[in-house]
Amino acid sequence: MFDELANTIGLSLTNTALYEQAFTHRSYLNEHPEVTGHNERLEFLGDAVVELIVTQFLYAKFPDKPEGELTNLRAALVRRNTLSEIGKELHFENYLRLSKGEAGNADKAKSMILSNAAEAFIGALFLDQGLPAVDKFLKQFLLPRLEAIVKAEEHIDAKSRFQEIVQEQDGTTPHYKLEQTTGPDHDRIFTVGLYVGNKKVATGTGTSKREAEMNAAAQALEKQS
């Protein structure tokens, strides 16, 4: 079932059951009660493994950078958009097991599901093949993206950058307003508006209010460039 994926990434995928679980969304269980496991625990594990390897990589690559900058670089590298791009590149959608409702969701929701599946896949790969296999996978599909992130200055805190610009230009401080919360408790999507005074200048979405605010600030910066 996963032979093509294994060939693409150049790694063995031995424990098929683990990878099936990694691609099983919680919603799938509602329509298939015979299936007992979904991918959220593997996602939790994968997130920690990715953070460890990326942290080690950045620590070695940038010996003179302070902790705060390393943290921002790591956040930019392991953000949901990047992981979703990896999922799309490797055609994870071909392996996903979703409910009919989730399968028909909008692109943003699908992007989030792909990102979660990517983390769950990494968790499964860690359990199946160990840390060296995950290290090889990330060196091939994630870590090379760092150069573009640094070049585009995506690691610089968008909220701080936008606030500095507005305060310098207008002498005011931008503020954020939560406008909408959608999705089930385990998969919330937050929408916030970014305002300068009474004027709304951007809208951002994310799986947390902070992520939504960061995305709104990034969008506002793009409009100014």
C-alpha positions in Angstrom: 0.0 0.0 0.0 2.9 2.4 0.8 5.4 1.1 -1.7 5.3 4.1 -3.9 5.7 6.5 -0.9 8.6 4.4 0.4 10.3 4.6 -3.0 9.8 8.3 -3.2 11.4 9.0 0.2 14.0 6.2 -0.1 13.1 4.6 3.2 11.5 1.4 4.3 7.9 1.6 5.7 7.6 -1.8 7.4 4.8 -1.4 10.0 1.9 -0.8 7.7 -0.6 -0.5 10.6 1.3 2.5 12.0 1.1 4.4 8.7 -2.6 3.5 8.2 -3.2 5.1 11.6 -1.0 8.1 10.7 -3.3 8.8 7.8 -6.6 8.2 9.7 -8.4 11.4 10.6 -10.6 11.2 13.8 -13.7 11.9 11.7 -13.2 8.6 9.8 -14.0 6.6 12.9 -17.6 8.0 13.0 -18.4 6.2 9.8 -16.2 3.2 10.4 -16.7 2.0 14.0 -14.5 -1.1 13.2 -11.5 1.2 13.1 -10.2 2.0 16.6 -7.2 4.3 16.1 -6.8 7.8 14.6 -3.6 9.9 14.1 -3.7 12.5 16.9 -1.3 10.6 19.2 1.1 10.0 16.4 0.8 13.7 15.5 1.8 14.6 19.0 4.8 12.4 18.8 5.8 13.6 15.4 5.7 17.2 16.5 8.2 16.5 19.3 10.5 14.5 17.0 10.5 17.2 14.4 11.2 19.9 17.0 14.2 17.9 18.3 15.8 17.4 15.0 15.2 20.9 13.7 16.5 22.4 17.0 19.7 20.3 16.8 20.2 21.3 13.1 19.8 25.0 13.8 22.0 24.9 16.9 24.8 23.4 14.9 24.3 25.6 11.8 24.1 29.0 13.6 26.5 28.8 16.5 26.4 32.6 17.0 22.6 33.2 16.9 20.8 33.9 20.2 18.0 31.7 21.5 15.3 34.1 20.4 16.3 34.1 16.8 16.8 30.3 16.7 13.3 30.0 18.1 11.9 32.1 15.4 13.8 30.2 12.7 12.4 26.9 14.1 8.9 28.2 14.2 9.1 29.4 10.6 10.5 26.0 9.5 8.0 23.8 11.2 4.9 25.9 10.8 1.7 24.3 9.4 2.0 25.7 5.9 5.5 24.2 5.5 4.3 20.8 6.7 1.3 20.9 4.5 3.5 21.7 1.5 5.5 18.5 2.3 2.2 16.6 2.5 1.1 17.9 -0.9 4.5 17.2 -2.5 4.4 13.6 -1.3 0.7 13.2 -2.3 -0.5 12.3 1.2 -4.0 13.0 0.2 -3.9 9.7 -1.6 -3.5 7.9 1.7 -5.8 9.9 3.9 -8.9 8.3 5.5 -11.5 10.9 6.1 -15.2 11.1 6.7 -17.3 12.2 3.7 -17.8 15.6 5.4 -14.1 16.2 6.0 -13.2 15.0 2.5 -15.4 17.8 1.1 -14.0 20.6 3.3 -12.5 23.8 2.0 -8.9 24.1 1.0 -7.8 25.7 4.3 -9.2 22.8 6.3 -7.6 20.3 4.0 -4.3 22.0 4.3 -4.5 21.7 8.1 -5.4 18.0 7.8 -2.4 17.5 5.5 -0.1 19.3 8.0 -1.4 17.1 10.9 -1.0 14.0 8.7 2.6 15.0 8.0 3.4 15.2 11.7 1.6 11.9 12.3 3.6 10.2 9.5 6.8 11.4 11.0 5.7 10.0 14.4 5.0 6.7 12.7 8.3 6.7 10.9 10.1 7.3 14.2 8.4 4.3 15.8 8.9 2.1 12.8 12.4 3.1 11.7 13.9 5.2 14.4 15.5 8.7 14.7 18.0 8.2 11.9 15.2 7.6 9.4 13.4 10.7 10.5 16.6 12.7 10.3 17.1 11.5 6.7 13.5 12.3 5.8 13.7 15.9 7.2 17.1 16.6 5.6 15.5 15.7 2.3 12.1 17.4 2.6 12.1 20.0 5.3 15.5 21.4 6.2 16.4 22.6 2.6 13.4 25.0 2.9 15.4 27.1 5.4 17.3 29.0 2.8 14.2 30.4 1.2 12.7 31.2 4.7 15.8 33.2 5.7 15.9 35.0 2.3 12.3 36.1 2.6 12.8 37.0 6.3 9.8 34.8 7.2 11.4 34.0 10.5 11.1 37.5 11.7 8.1 37.9 14.0 5.4 39.4 11.7 3.4 40.9 14.6 6.5 42.7 15.9 7.5 44.0 12.4 4.0 45.3 11.6 3.7 46.9 15.0 7.0 48.7 14.6 6.0 50.0 11.1 2.6 51.3 12.3 4.0 52.9 15.4 6.7 54.6 13.4 4.2 55.8 10.7 1.1 56.6 12.8 2.1 56.6 16.4 -0.6 54.0 17.1 -0.6 50.3 18.1 -2.4 47.8 15.9 -4.8 45.5 17.6 -6.4 42.1 16.9 -10.1 41.1 17.2 -11.3 37.5 17.3 -14.1 37.3 14.6 -14.9 33.7 14.3 -14.2 30.2 15.7 -15.2 27.2 13.6 -14.7 23.4 13.6 -14.9 20.7 16.4 -13.1 21.1 19.7 -10.2 19.0 18.6 -9.7 20.9 15.3 -10.5 24.5 15.9 -9.9 27.2 13.3 -9.7 30.8 14.5 -10.3 33.9 12.4 -9.0 37.3 13.6 -9.1 40.8 12.1 -6.1 43.1 12.3 -7.0 46.8 12.9 -5.2 50.0 12.8 -7.4 52.4 14.7 -10.9 51.6 13.4 -9.7 50.4 10.0 -9.5 46.7 9.3 -6.3 46.0 7.3 -6.1 42.2 7.2 -7.7 38.9 8.2 -5.8 35.8 9.4 -6.8 32.2 10.2 -5.0 29.5 12.2 -5.4 26.7 14.7 -4.7 29.1 17.6 -5.4 32.8 18.1 -1.7 33.4 18.0 -1.2 31.7 14.7 -4.2 33.6 13.3 -2.8 36.9 14.5 0.7 36.1 13.0 -1.0 35.2 9.6 -3.0 38.4 9.7 0.2 40.5 10.4 2.1 38.6 7.6 -0.8 39.4 5.2 -0.7 43.1 6.2 3.1 43.2 5.6 2.6 41.7 2.1 0.1 44.4 1.2 2.7 47.0 2.2 5.5 45.5 0.2 
